């Protein structure tokens, strides 16, 4: 049996699969984000470890001791870009600064000036979500702490350190730091130096499907696992989700509707196009890359609106489903920029907007606007990918948002692309991490990375697509850049 652990922003999720690829158990433990100031997002790494332990205990209870003892390998997936700063004794120096934190916008311009070859080597614009600008912010605002940094780890790789005692990452996650030569799949001394860092402060790199280390004896004992359980290299959450739904060959793609929204297309070569705010990263499997558009707030917009209106998601979605065509055509428009935006605007100061409100609008109309606004953000991302040379006729939908057939159909109609959901698609990166564990234990790509069983197919409706195009054009006219706060 193989385990996959996915360290997300809102929860730690874990899945167990057997050597036929069947999901045997799924569990999760929630996480909170601390926002001490506007545009800041931080988490305590120790809370990740506590949630990880709780999640593993839940899986153990579901599976029973006999099955639990058959675990042979564990894979890791995680939120990208977060900066876990460690001293020489591997002690955490401060709360981790997350991918959704945008305080380092001024440092992005500085890094771009310092590193003339940044776009060619890293394949990406300098954005506040990435790791390198975060470290430059720390150097400027917390210089004494910066001087004590012995190592910087990404979130899932800090979990690995706690599990195995080793500092290791993989190319897919490392590509999101702006310190990696993405084509060479190795750290760039030039980019490191531009942000005041050194190679010896970086973890070693292994492919996501390779063995990275073995569980520490005390961790294996605490979790009730057999000694000798290996830990695969793992992946950033996007690449892990790709492995989970079998997007491993050029042209394969998926759409992830989680806290953030991701459109991911596999390439057989490094194909950067930073001018359109498209990410070009390493895939976690050897000698493959991918292009990715990212919107910073996706399913998190729906959670935010439900909290605001004191309603649960199933109730709201049921109310939205009762809206008629005329009501939907008159609904407000919503810009989903609650945490700024990456693709296509690269604007950390962008703000969310409800536009076109009237006294007649009820909760369901605003809820629909939220779903539609996220779908329109995905349209902008797909247009940017197409301009960068990637195109798709079908996308697999994964993540928490994949649970809503209504939202899946709306996205299919907005994108004019067939949307497919899969059995186990809600497992997202955790399933991909479990598959990477299976690969590290000797499984073949053909056997392990099969596309999961299709749960539902959502064909785009041309009439609905045409109607949405009218609203899309109005939606695009609303965005206005704001000055820094």
C-alpha positions in Angstrom: 0.0 0.0 0.0 1.1 3.6 -0.8 0.3 6.8 1.0 0.1 10.3 -0.4 0.2 13.4 1.9 -0.9 16.8 0.5 0.0 19.9 2.5 -2.6 22.4 1.3 -3.4 25.9 2.5 -6.6 25.0 4.2 -6.0 21.3 5.1 -3.5 18.5 5.2 -5.1 15.7 3.2 -3.9 12.1 2.9 -4.9 9.1 0.7 -4.0 5.4 0.7 -4.0 3.4 -2.5 -3.2 -0.3 -3.2 -1.1 -1.7 -6.0 -4.2 -1.7 -8.3 -4.5 2.1 -7.9 -7.7 1.9 -5.9 -8.3 4.5 -3.3 -8.7 2.7 0.1 -9.0 5.6 2.5 -9.0 9.4 2.5 -8.7 11.8 5.5 -7.9 15.4 6.2 -7.2 17.9 9.0 -8.0 21.6 8.7 -5.5 24.5 8.8 -5.8 28.2 9.4 -4.0 31.1 7.8 -2.8 34.0 9.9 -3.1 37.5 8.4 -1.4 40.0 10.7 -1.5 42.7 8.1 -3.3 43.3 4.8 -1.8 41.1 2.0 0.1 39.0 4.5 -0.4 35.2 4.7 1.5 33.0 7.2 1.2 29.6 8.8 3.2 28.0 11.6 5.0 24.9 10.3 4.4 23.1 13.6 0.7 23.3 12.9 1.3 21.4 9.6 3.1 18.7 11.5 0.3 18.4 14.1 -2.3 18.2 11.3 -0.2 15.6 9.5 -0.1 13.4 12.5 -3.9 13.7 13.0 -4.5 12.8 9.4 -2.2 9.8 9.5 -4.0 8.6 12.7 -7.4 9.0 10.9 -6.1 6.9 7.9 -4.8 4.2 10.3 -8.2 4.0 12.0 -10.0 3.6 8.7 -7.7 0.9 7.4 -7.1 -1.1 10.5 -3.7 -2.3 11.8 -3.2 -5.2 9.5 -3.6 -3.2 6.3 -1.8 -0.2 7.8 1.3 -2.2 8.3 1.5 -2.9 4.5 2.4 0.7 3.7 5.8 0.6 1.9 6.2 4.1 0.5 4.9 7.7 1.1 4.7 10.5 -1.4 4.4 14.2 -0.7 2.6 17.1 -2.4 2.2 20.6 -1.1 1.4 24.3 -1.6 4.2 25.9 -3.6 6.4 28.9 -3.0 6.1 29.1 0.8 9.3 30.0 2.7 10.2 27.9 5.8 13.4 29.5 7.2 15.7 27.2 9.3 18.8 27.9 11.4 21.8 25.6 11.5 20.0 23.3 14.0 17.0 23.0 11.6 14.9 25.1 14.0 12.2 27.3 12.4 13.1 30.9 12.6 9.7 32.5 11.9 6.2 31.6 10.6 6.2 30.4 7.0 5.3 33.1 4.4 2.8 31.6 2.0 2.2 31.7 -1.7 -0.8 34.0 -1.2 1.3 36.6 0.6 1.9 39.7 -1.5 4.0 41.9 0.8 7.1 41.5 -1.4 5.9 43.3 -4.5 8.6 46.0 -4.3 11.3 43.3 -4.0 10.0 41.8 -7.3 11.0 44.9 -9.2 14.4 44.9 -7.5 15.0 41.2 -8.3 14.1 41.8 -12.0 16.7 44.6 -12.1 19.4 42.5 -10.3 18.9 39.4 -12.5 18.8 40.3 -16.2 18.5 36.7 -17.2 15.7 35.9 -14.7 13.0 35.3 -17.3 15.2 33.1 -19.5 16.5 31.0 -16.6 13.4 30.8 -14.3 10.9 31.1 -17.1 8.6 33.3 -15.0 8.0 36.9 -14.0 9.0 37.9 -10.5 5.8 37.8 -8.5 5.3 38.3 -4.8 4.0 34.7 -4.5 7.3 33.2 -5.4 10.0 32.4 -2.8 12.9 34.6 -3.8 11.2 37.9 -3.3 10.0 36.7 0.2 13.6 36.2 1.2 14.6 39.7 -0.1 11.8 41.1 2.1 13.1 39.2 5.1 16.7 40.5 4.3 15.3 44.1 4.3 12.9 44.0 7.2 14.4 41.3 9.4 18.1 41.4 8.7 19.2 39.8 12.0 17.0 36.8 11.3 18.1 36.7 7.7 21.7 36.3 8.8 20.8 33.2 10.7 19.2 31.3 7.8 21.0 28.0 7.1 18.4 26.5 4.8 15.1 27.5 3.1 12.6 24.7 2.6 9.3 24.6 0.7 6.3 23.5 2.8 6.1 19.8 1.8 9.9 19.6 2.1 9.8 20.8 5.7 7.3 17.9 6.3 9.9 15.6 4.8 12.6 17.0 7.1 10.4 16.2 10.1 9.7 12.7 8.7 13.2 11.7 7.5 15.7 14.2 8.9 16.8 15.1 5.3 16.7 18.4 3.4 15.5 17.4 -0.1 13.1 18.9 -2.7 12.1 18.1 -6.3 12.3 20.1 -9.5 8.6 20.8 -9.8 8.4 22.5 -6.4 11.8 24.1 -6.7 10.8 25.7 -10.0 8.4 27.9 -8.1 11.2 29.6 -6.1 12.8 31.7 -8.9 16.1 30.2 -7.9 16.0 27.2 -10.3 17.4 27.0 -13.8 14.1 25.4 -15.0 15.5 24.0 -18.3 18.6 22.5 -16.6 16.5 21.4 -13.6 19.1 22.6 -11.2 19.7 25.5 -8.8 21.0 28.6 -10.5 23.9 30.3 -8.7 23.2 33.4 -10.7 19.6 33.7 -9.5 20.5 32.7 -6.0 23.1 35.5 -5.8 20.7 38.1 -7.1 18.5 37.6 -4.0 21.4 37.3 -1.5 21.2 33.5 -1.2 23.7 30.6 -1.8 23.5 27.1 -3.1 24.5 25.6 0.3 21.2 27.1 1.7 19.2 25.0 -0.8 18.1 21.4 -0.3 19.3 18.6 -2.6 17.0 17.8 -5.6 15.6 14.4 -6.7 12.9 13.6 -9.2 9.5 13.3 -7.7 9.3 9.6 -8.6 12.6 8.7 -7.0 13.3 7.6 -3.4 14.4 10.6 -1.4 14.9 9.1 2.1 13.5 6.7 4.7 11.2 7.5 7.6 13.0 8.2 10.9 12.6 5.3 13.4 10.8 7.5 15.9 8.3 8.7 13.3 7.6 5.2 12.0 6.9 4.1 15.5 4.7 7.1 16.3 2.7 6.5 13.2 2.5 2.7 13.6 4.3 2.0 10.4 6.9 -0.6 9.6 10.6 0.4 9.7 12.1 1.1 6.3 9.1 2.9 4.8 10.6 5.1 2.0 9.6 8.7 1.0 9.4 9.7 -2.6 10.6 13.0 -4.0 7.1 14.2 -4.4 5.9 17.3 -6.1 4.4 20.8 -5.9 0.6 20.5 -5.7 0.0 21.3 -9.4 2.4 18.6 -10.7 1.1 16.1 -8.1 -2.4 16.7 -9.2 -1.3 16.1 -12.8 0.2 12.7 -11.9 -3.0 11.9 -10.0 -5.2 12.3 -13.1 -2.7 10.9 -15.5 -1.6 14.2 -17.1 2.0 13.1 -17.8 2.4 13.4 -21.6 2.6 16.5 -23.8 -0.8 17.9 -24.5 -2.4 16.4 -21.4 -4.1 19.0 -19.1 -6.2 19.6 -16.1 -8.0 22.3 -14.2 -7.7 22.5 -10.4 -10.4 24.2 -8.5 -9.0 24.5 -5.0 -8.0 27.5 -2.8 -6.4 28.8 -6.0 -7.3 28.0 -9.5 -4.8 26.3 -11.9 -4.8 25.5 -15.6 -2.0 23.0 -16.3 -0.8 21.7 -19.7 2.1 19.3 -20.1 5.0 20.1 -22.5 8.0 18.0 -23.7 10.3 21.1 -23.5 10.9 24.2 -21.5 8.5 26.8 -23.0 8.6 30.1 -21.1 6.2 32.9 -21.9 6.4 35.3 -18.9 5.0 38.2 -20.9 1.5 36.7 -20.4 2.1 35.9 -16.7 2.2 32.2 -17.7 4.3 29.9 -15.4 6.8 27.5 -17.1 7.8 24.9 -14.5 9.4 21.5 -14.4 7.0 18.6 -14.2 7.9 16.2 -11.4 8.6 13.3 -13.8 11.9 13.3 -15.6 12.4 15.4 -18.7 9.0 16.9 -18.8 7.8 20.5 -18.2 4.5 22.3 -18.1 2.9 25.6 -18.6 0.4 26.8 -16.0 -1.9 29.8 -15.5 -2.8 30.6 -12.0 -5.6 32.6 -10.3 -5.0 33.2 -6.6 -8.6 32.9 -5.4 -10.9 30.2 -6.8 -12.9 27.8 -4.5 -11.7 30.1 -1.7 -14.1 32.8 -3.2 -17.0 30.5 -2.6 -15.9 29.7 0.9 -15.5 33.4 1.7 -19.0 34.2 0.3 -20.6 31.3 2.3 -19.0 32.6 5.5 -20.1 36.1 4.8 -23.7 35.0 4.3 -23.7 32.3 7.0 -24.7 29.6 4.5 -23.2 26.2 3.8 -22.0 25.4 0.3 -24.6 22.7 -0.6 -27.5 25.0 0.4 -26.1 27.9 -1.6 -25.5 25.7 -4.7 -29.0 24.4 -4.5 -30.4 28.0 -4.4 -28.2 28.9 -7.4 -29.5 25.9 -9.3 -33.0 27.2 -9.0 -32.2 30.4 -10.8 -33.7 30.8 -14.3 -32.0 31.9 -17.4 -33.3 35.5 -17.1 -32.3 35.8 -13.5 -28.7 34.6 -14.4 -28.5 37.1 -17.2 -29.3 39.9 -14.7 -27.0 38.7 -12.0 -24.1 41.0 -10.8 -20.6 40.4 -12.0 -17.8 39.4 -9.7 -14.1 39.9 -10.0 -12.4 37.0 -8.0 -9.3 39.0 -7.0 -9.6 38.6 -3.2 -5.8 38.0 -2.9 -4.6 40.0 -5.9 -4.1 38.1 -9.2 -1.4 36.4 -11.2 -2.6 35.4 -14.7 -3.3 37.5 -16.6 -2.8 40.8 -14.7 0.3 40.0 -12.4 -1.2 42.5 -10.0 -0.8 41.8 -6.2 -3.0 44.9 -5.4 -6.0 43.8 -7.5 -9.2 43.7 -5.4 -12.4 41.7 -5.6 -15.5 43.5 -6.9 -19.3 42.9 -7.0 -20.5 45.0 -9.9 -24.0 45.8 -10.9 -25.9 45.3 -7.6 -29.6 46.2 -7.2 -32.2 45.8 -4.4 -33.7 42.9 -6.4 -30.6 40.8 -6.1 -30.8 38.0 -3.5 -28.1 35.7 -2.1 -28.4 33.2 -4.9 -27.7 35.8 -7.6 -24.5 36.9 -5.8 -23.5 33.3 -5.3 -23.9 32.6 -9.0 -21.8 35.7 -9.7 -19.0 34.2 -7.6 -19.1 30.9 -9.5 -19.2 32.7 -12.8 -16.4 35.1 -11.9 -14.1 32.2 -11.1 -15.0 30.6 -14.4 -14.2 33.8 -16.2 -10.9 33.9 -14.5 -10.2 30.5 -15.9 -11.2 31.8 -19.4 -8.5 34.5 -19.0 -6.0 31.8 -18.0 -6.8 29.6 -21.0 -6.6 32.5 -23.4 -3.1 33.3 -22.0 -2.1 29.6 -22.4 -3.3 29.6 -26.0 -1.3 32.7 -26.7 1.7 30.9 -25.2 1.3 28.0 -27.6 -0.7 25.5 -25.5 -4.2 24.4 -26.3 -6.6 21.8 -25.1 -10.0 20.4 -26.2 -10.6 18.6 -22.9 -9.6 19.3 -19.3 -9.9 17.1 -16.2 -11.4 18.9 -13.3 -9.8 18.2 -9.8 -9.9 19.7 -6.4 -12.7 20.5 -4.0 -14.6 22.5 -6.6 -14.9 19.3 -8.7 -17.6 18.1 -6.3 -20.1 20.6 -7.9 -21.6 19.4 -11.2 -23.2 22.8 -11.6 -19.9 24.6 -11.4 -18.2 22.0 -13.7 -20.9 22.6 -16.4 -20.6 26.4 -16.0 -16.8 26.2 -16.5 -17.3 23.9 -19.6 -19.7 26.5 -21.0 -17.5 29.4 -20.3 -14.3 27.8 -21.6 -16.0 26.1 -24.5 -14.0 23.0 -23.5 -15.1 19.5 -22.5 -14.7 19.1 -18.7 -14.2 15.6 -17.3 -14.4 14.7 -13.6 -12.9 11.5 -12.3 -13.6 9.1 -9.5 -11.3 10.3 -6.7 -10.7 13.6 -8.3 -11.4 15.4 -5.1 -8.2 13.8 -3.7 -6.2 16.1 -6.0 -2.5 16.3 -5.0 -2.8 13.6 -2.4 -3.6 10.9 -5.0 -0.7 12.1 -7.2 1.6 11.9 -4.2 0.5 8.4 -3.5 1.2 7.5 -7.1 4.7 9.0 -6.9 5.2 6.8 -3.8 4.2 3.8 -6.0 6.6 4.8 -8.7 9.4 5.2 -6.2 8.7 1.7 -5.0 9.2 0.3 -8.5 5.9 0.8 -10.3 6.0 1.7 -14.1 4.5 5.0 -15.4 2.2 3.0 -17.7 0.8 1.1 -14.8 0.7 3.8 -12.1 -0.3 6.9 -14.1 -3.4 5.6 -15.8 -6.2 8.2 -16.1 -8.7 7.5 -13.3 -12.2 6.2 -14.1 -14.4 9.0 -15.5 -17.2 10.1 -13.1 -18.9 12.6 -15.4 -18.5 14.5 -18.7 -19.6 18.0 -19.1 -19.9 19.0 -22.8 -20.0 22.8 -23.5 -23.4 24.2 -24.5 -22.9 26.5 -27.5 -26.0 28.6 -26.6 -24.9 29.1 -23.0 -21.3 29.8 -24.2 -22.6 32.6 -26.5 -24.6 34.1 -23.6 -21.6 34.0 -21.3 -19.4 35.7 -23.9 -21.6 38.9 -23.5 -21.1 38.8 -19.7 -17.4 38.0 -20.1 -16.8 41.2 -22.1 -18.5 43.2 -19.4 -16.5 41.4 -16.7 -13.2 42.3 -18.5 -14.1 46.0 -18.6 -14.4 46.2 -14.8 -10.8 45.5 -13.7 -8.8 48.6 -13.0 -5.3 48.6 -11.5 -5.2 50.0 -8.0 -2.2 51.8 -6.5 -0.3 50.0 -3.7 -2.0 50.3 -0.3 
